[in-house]
């Protein structure tokens, strides 16, 4: 069975399977745009509610195409849908339309502008180099389940707010809901191994001297969309204080950022190669941020993509060199002037006068 035929039959059979389970639902097929991905989905919404479940049709087709029995595929889809209904958060629809009640649930996420080009046309966002800040209402977040809704342009218009107000409220609320955490890489490794800081220090995993830490991890407590801390108002200052000055940012994923102190010995090309390799071999495509490397100048308060930093640095060094050459030339002229001023003065030569007898002649 080809995909299109499968899709048509699959939709009808899943709907019938839900009906046999006592669930009457509205079923539609549409394209779902999510961060870093989009897919054709069957959206199933029980009658009497507006909270539904999206089933990625292509994934069920792949299971069928790989040899899974068709009826088993349908049963699996029905089972997933029923569990989705059971786990769906209870949403106060009236409150959802009231921005004053919802704004305290606002958080920020950072995504790739290129990978989410189409989606960004439908949602309010703020550009940061080749990334974009998007906004989300967190409806539920605990150890058992998480539910959130991406803010769209239509949603924003219905709530009667502007993109500027949305951003301002998110900047204020996001750090409260998802506090920034910056930890040394050694500390992160120790936590993964279930070790205390003291144990990790004794084993050399965490350096005794904090200044010897070569890499830091920035995220949020639940490690979900932690790269959004990049948009926090005081993130750059906190990171600069922690690492001791300027730093590079490596977009590990949409969930965390790596911070590398700029000690003057780290090369941008090496860092870019590292990010690209890790993205290609270790990061799930849906979790990738970008292949770029970024830099923060703590003195100039400038955050920029690595290439811009290199250009600005080269321009600054060129200007400094010209000023040095100019200063050297002025010093030479000044020295010569002083040398001339100190030289002994010679008496002016005497003028030969003419006598009366000379005139007479």
C-alpha positions as CSV (number, residue, x, y, z in Angstrom):
1,X,0.0,0.0,0.0
2,X,1.4,3.4,-1.0
3,X,1.5,6.3,1.5
4,X,-1.5,8.2,0.1
5,X,-3.7,5.1,0.1
6,X,-2.4,4.2,3.6
7,X,-3.1,7.7,4.9
8,X,-6.7,7.6,3.7
9,X,-7.5,4.2,5.1
10,X,-5.5,4.8,8.3
11,X,-7.5,7.9,9.2
12,X,-10.9,6.1,8.8
13,X,-9.8,3.0,10.7
14,X,-8.3,4.9,13.6
15,X,-11.5,6.9,13.9
16,X,-13.6,3.7,13.9
17,X,-11.2,2.1,16.5
18,X,-11.8,5.1,18.8
19,X,-15.5,4.9,18.3
20,X,-15.4,1.2,19.3
21,X,-13.6,2.4,22.5
22,X,-16.5,4.8,23.2
23,X,-14.7,7.9,21.9
24,X,-16.4,10.0,19.3
25,X,-13.9,12.4,17.8
26,X,-13.3,14.9,15.0
27,X,-10.3,13.9,12.8
28,X,-8.4,16.2,10.4
29,X,-5.2,15.9,8.5
30,X,-2.9,18.8,8.5
31,X,0.8,19.9,8.6
32,X,2.1,20.5,12.1
33,X,5.0,22.9,12.4
34,X,7.1,22.3,15.5
35,X,10.5,23.6,16.4
36,X,13.1,22.3,14.0
37,X,10.6,20.0,12.3
38,X,7.3,19.7,10.5
39,X,5.2,16.7,9.7
40,X,1.8,15.6,8.4
41,X,-0.4,14.7,11.3
42,X,-3.8,13.3,12.0
43,X,-5.3,15.6,14.6
44,X,-7.9,13.9,16.8
45,X,-10.1,16.0,19.0
46,X,-12.8,14.4,21.2
47,X,-16.2,16.0,20.7
48,X,-17.0,18.6,23.4
49,X,-13.3,19.7,23.9
50,X,-10.7,21.6,22.0
51,X,-7.7,19.7,23.4
52,X,-6.6,17.1,20.8
53,X,-3.8,14.7,20.0
54,X,-1.5,14.8,16.9
55,X,-0.4,11.5,15.4
56,X,2.5,11.7,12.9
57,X,1.1,9.7,10.0
58,X,4.5,9.1,8.4
59,X,5.9,7.3,11.4
60,X,3.0,4.9,11.5
61,X,3.4,4.3,7.7
62,X,7.1,3.6,8.3
63,X,6.2,0.9,10.8
64,X,3.8,-0.6,8.3
65,X,6.3,-0.4,5.5
66,X,8.9,-2.1,7.7
67,X,6.6,-5.1,8.0
68,X,4.3,-4.4,10.9
69,X,0.8,-5.8,10.4
70,X,-1.6,-3.1,9.3
71,X,-4.2,-3.9,12.0
72,X,-1.5,-3.8,14.6
73,X,-0.5,-0.3,13.4
74,X,-4.0,0.9,13.7
75,X,-4.4,-0.6,17.2
76,X,-1.1,1.1,18.2
77,X,-2.4,4.4,17.0
78,X,-5.7,4.0,18.9
79,X,-3.8,3.1,22.0
80,X,-1.5,6.1,21.7
81,X,-4.4,8.4,21.2
82,X,-6.4,7.1,24.2
83,X,-3.3,7.5,26.4
84,X,-2.9,11.0,25.1
85,X,-6.4,11.9,26.1
86,X,-5.9,10.5,29.6
87,X,-2.7,12.5,30.1
88,X,-3.9,15.7,28.6
89,X,-3.7,18.6,31.0
90,X,-6.9,20.2,32.3
91,X,-7.0,23.6,30.6
92,X,-9.1,26.5,31.7
93,X,-10.2,27.7,28.2
94,X,-11.6,31.0,29.5
95,X,-8.3,31.7,31.3
96,X,-6.3,30.7,28.2
97,X,-7.9,33.6,26.3
98,X,-7.1,36.1,29.1
99,X,-3.6,37.4,28.8
100,X,-3.5,38.8,32.3
101,X,-4.0,35.3,33.6
102,X,-1.6,33.7,31.1
103,X,1.3,36.1,31.1
104,X,2.8,34.7,34.3
105,X,3.2,31.3,32.4
106,X,5.4,32.9,29.7
107,X,8.9,31.4,29.0
108,X,11.3,32.0,26.2
109,X,13.0,29.6,23.8
110,X,15.9,30.1,21.3
111,X,15.7,28.4,17.9
112,X,17.6,28.4,14.6
113,X,16.1,31.1,12.3
114,X,17.0,29.1,9.1
115,X,15.6,25.7,10.3
116,X,12.4,27.3,11.5
117,X,11.9,29.9,8.7
118,X,8.3,28.9,7.8
119,X,7.2,28.6,11.4
120,X,8.7,32.0,12.3
121,X,6.3,33.6,9.8
122,X,3.4,32.6,12.0
123,X,4.8,33.3,15.5
124,X,6.0,36.5,17.3
125,X,9.8,36.4,17.6
126,X,12.9,38.4,18.3
127,X,16.1,37.9,16.2
128,X,19.4,37.3,17.8
129,X,22.1,36.9,15.1
130,X,21.1,33.7,13.2
131,X,18.7,32.6,16.0
132,X,15.3,33.7,17.1
133,X,13.6,34.0,20.5
134,X,10.1,32.5,20.5
135,X,7.6,32.5,23.4
136,X,5.6,29.7,25.0
137,X,2.9,29.4,27.7
138,X,3.7,26.6,30.1
139,X,0.4,25.0,31.1
140,X,1.9,22.2,33.2
141,X,5.4,21.1,34.2
142,X,6.3,18.4,36.7
143,X,8.1,15.1,36.9
144,X,5.2,13.2,35.3
145,X,4.2,15.5,32.4
146,X,4.8,18.7,30.6
147,X,2.4,20.7,28.5
148,X,2.9,24.0,26.8
149,X,1.7,26.1,23.9
150,X,3.8,28.1,21.5
151,X,2.5,31.6,21.2
152,X,1.3,32.4,17.6
153,X,0.6,35.7,15.9
154,X,-3.1,34.8,15.8
155,X,-3.1,34.0,19.5
156,X,-1.3,37.3,20.3
157,X,-3.8,39.3,18.2
158,X,-6.8,37.6,19.9
159,X,-5.3,38.5,23.3
160,X,-5.0,42.1,22.2
161,X,-1.2,42.4,23.0
162,X,1.8,43.5,21.0
163,X,5.0,41.7,20.4
164,X,6.9,44.2,22.5
165,X,4.6,43.7,25.5
166,X,4.9,39.9,25.0
167,X,8.7,40.1,25.0
168,X,8.8,42.4,28.0
169,X,6.6,40.1,30.1
170,X,8.6,37.0,29.0
171,X,11.9,38.7,30.0
172,X,10.4,39.3,33.5
173,X,8.7,36.0,34.0
174,X,10.9,33.4,32.3
175,X,13.8,33.6,34.9
176,X,11.2,33.0,37.6
177,X,9.7,29.9,36.0
178,X,13.0,28.6,34.6
179,X,16.0,30.0,36.6
180,X,19.4,30.3,34.9
181,X,22.0,27.7,36.0
182,X,25.6,28.0,35.0
183,X,27.8,25.1,36.1
184,X,31.3,24.0,35.4
185,X,31.7,21.0,33.1
186,X,33.3,19.1,35.9
187,X,30.3,19.7,38.2
188,X,28.0,18.5,35.4
189,X,30.0,15.4,34.9
190,X,30.0,14.7,38.7
191,X,26.2,15.0,38.8
192,X,25.8,12.6,36.0
193,X,28.0,10.1,37.9
194,X,26.1,10.7,41.1
195,X,29.2,12.1,42.9
196,X,29.4,14.9,45.4
197,X,31.6,18.0,44.6
198,X,34.1,16.9,47.2
199,X,34.4,13.4,45.7
200,X,34.7,14.9,42.2
201,X,37.4,17.3,43.4
202,X,39.4,14.6,45.0
203,X,39.3,12.6,41.7
204,X,40.3,15.6,39.7
205,X,37.0,15.9,37.9
206,X,36.3,19.3,39.4
207,X,39.5,21.5,39.5
208,X,40.4,22.7,43.0
209,X,41.1,26.2,41.5
210,X,37.8,27.4,39.8
211,X,39.9,29.6,37.4
212,X,41.2,26.4,35.9
213,X,37.7,25.4,34.6
214,X,37.8,25.4,30.8
215,X,34.1,25.0,30.0
216,X,30.8,25.8,31.5
217,X,27.2,24.7,30.9
218,X,24.2,27.1,30.9
219,X,20.7,25.7,31.1
220,X,17.6,25.6,33.4
221,X,16.8,23.1,36.2
222,X,14.6,20.8,34.1
223,X,17.1,20.9,31.1
224,X,14.1,21.5,28.7
225,X,14.7,24.3,26.2
226,X,17.5,25.7,28.4
227,X,19.1,27.6,25.5
228,X,16.4,30.2,26.1
229,X,18.5,31.6,28.9
230,X,20.5,33.4,26.1
231,X,17.6,35.9,26.0
232,X,17.6,36.5,29.7
233,X,18.3,40.1,30.5
234,X,21.3,39.5,32.8
235,X,22.6,36.3,31.3
236,X,25.6,37.9,29.7
237,X,26.7,39.6,32.8
238,X,26.2,36.5,35.0
239,X,28.1,34.4,32.5
240,X,30.9,36.9,32.3
241,X,31.3,37.1,36.0
242,X,31.3,33.3,36.3
243,X,34.0,32.7,33.6
244,X,36.0,35.8,34.5
245,X,35.6,38.0,31.4
246,X,35.0,37.5,27.6
247,X,33.7,34.2,26.4
248,X,32.5,32.1,23.4
249,X,29.1,30.4,23.3
250,X,28.8,27.0,21.7
251,X,25.1,26.0,20.9
252,X,25.2,22.5,22.3
253,X,21.4,22.1,21.6
254,X,18.1,23.9,22.1
255,X,18.4,22.6,25.7
256,X,21.8,23.9,26.8
257,X,24.7,26.2,25.9
258,X,28.4,25.6,26.4
259,X,30.5,28.6,27.5
260,X,34.2,28.7,26.8
261,X,36.3,31.5,28.3
262,X,38.1,33.6,25.7
263,X,41.7,33.3,27.1
264,X,43.3,34.5,23.9
265,X,44.4,31.0,22.9
266,X,41.1,29.5,21.8
267,X,40.6,29.6,18.0
268,X,37.2,30.3,16.5
269,X,37.7,27.8,13.6
270,X,38.5,25.0,16.1
271,X,35.3,25.7,18.1
272,X,33.2,25.8,14.9
273,X,34.6,22.5,13.8
274,X,33.7,21.0,17.3
275,X,30.1,22.3,17.1
276,X,29.6,21.0,13.6
277,X,30.9,17.6,14.3
278,X,28.9,17.2,17.5
279,X,25.7,18.3,15.8
280,X,26.2,15.8,13.0
281,X,27.1,12.9,15.1
282,X,25.5,13.3,18.6
283,X,22.6,15.7,18.5
284,X,19.1,14.7,17.3
285,X,18.1,17.0,14.4
286,X,15.0,18.1,16.3
287,X,17.2,19.3,19.2
288,X,19.8,21.2,17.1
289,X,20.3,24.9,17.5
290,X,22.9,26.1,15.0
291,X,26.4,25.3,13.7
292,X,27.6,28.8,14.6
293,X,29.8,29.9,17.4
294,X,29.2,33.2,19.2
295,X,31.3,35.6,21.3
296,X,30.6,38.1,24.1
297,X,32.8,41.1,24.7
298,X,32.3,41.9,28.4
299,X,34.0,45.3,28.1
300,X,32.1,46.6,25.0
301,X,28.9,44.6,26.1
302,X,28.6,43.2,22.6
303,X,27.2,39.7,21.7
304,X,27.8,38.7,18.2
305,X,28.4,35.7,15.9
306,X,32.0,34.6,15.8
307,X,32.9,35.9,12.4
308,X,31.7,39.4,13.3
309,X,33.8,39.3,16.4
310,X,36.9,38.3,14.4
311,X,36.3,41.2,11.9
312,X,35.8,43.7,14.7
313,X,38.9,42.5,16.5
314,X,41.0,42.7,13.3
315,X,39.6,46.3,12.7
316,X,40.4,47.3,16.2
317,X,44.0,45.9,16.0
318,X,44.5,47.7,12.6
319,X,43.3,51.0,14.2
320,X,45.6,50.5,17.2
321,X,48.5,49.8,14.8
322,X,47.8,53.0,12.8
323,X,47.6,55.0,16.0
324,X,50.8,53.5,17.2
325,X,52.5,54.4,13.9
326,X,51.1,57.9,14.0
327,X,52.2,58.3,17.6
328,X,55.7,57.1,16.7
329,X,55.9,59.7,13.9
330,X,54.8,62.5,16.2
331,X,57.3,61.4,18.7
332,X,60.1,61.6,16.1
333,X,59.0,65.0,15.1
334,X,58.8,66.2,18.7
335,X,62.3,64.7,19.4
336,X,63.8,66.5,16.4
337,X,62.1,69.8,17.4
338,X,63.5,69.4,20.9
339,X,67.0,68.6,19.5
340,X,66.9,71.7,17.3
341,X,65.7,73.8,20.3
342,X,68.6,72.6,22.4
343,X,71.3,73.1,19.8
344,X,73.6,76.2,20.5
345,X,72.7,79.3,18.5
346,X,75.2,80.8,16.1
347,X,75.8,84.5,15.9
348,X,74.4,86.1,12.8
349,X,77.1,87.2,10.2
350,X,78.2,90.9,10.3
351,X,77.1,93.0,7.4
352,X,79.8,94.9,5.6
353,X,79.0,98.6,5.7
354,X,79.9,101.2,3.0
355,X,82.0,104.2,3.8
356,X,81.6,107.7,2.5
357,X,84.7,107.3,0.4
358,X,83.2,104.2,-1.2
359,X,80.1,106.2,-2.0
360,X,82.2,108.9,-3.6
361,X,83.8,106.5,-5.8
